[in-house]
Amino acid sequence: QVQLVESGGGLVQPGGSLRLSCAASGFTVRNYAMSWYRQAPGKEREVVASISSAGANTNYADSVKGRFTISRDNAKNTVYLQMNSLKPEDTAVYYCTRPGRVGDVRFARDYWGQGTQVTVSS
């Protein structure tokens, strides 16, 4: 079965760094696009970063561009989100996601991890 397990969240001061990990099982991350989402209390869920199945293309929300980096370690079947220069506005629950594909019902379902809390505060 498909499973995504996030880790690495915690409390960090403004300007600090944190690296989130997403350990995948039940599929090979190399063959799928992967994304990180986040949701703060009272706010809508937003996509933070995405990486293509081939790993050649990445996309970032404007709010994190230049500060966050998404990457994939195919040998470990793990996706990472390196977060630098953290701001209080980055406080949220961060989710690892395997987005569903269009055009084939076998891959249409989205898969989500349980989330990991990131709190940026002094």
Secondary structure, DSSP 8 states (H G I E B T S, - for coil): --EEEEE--EEE-TT--EEEEEEEESS-GGGS-EEEEEE-TTS--EEEEEE-TTSS-EEE-TTTTTTEEEEEETTTTEEEEEE-S--GGG-EEEEEEE---SS-GGG---EE---EEEEE--
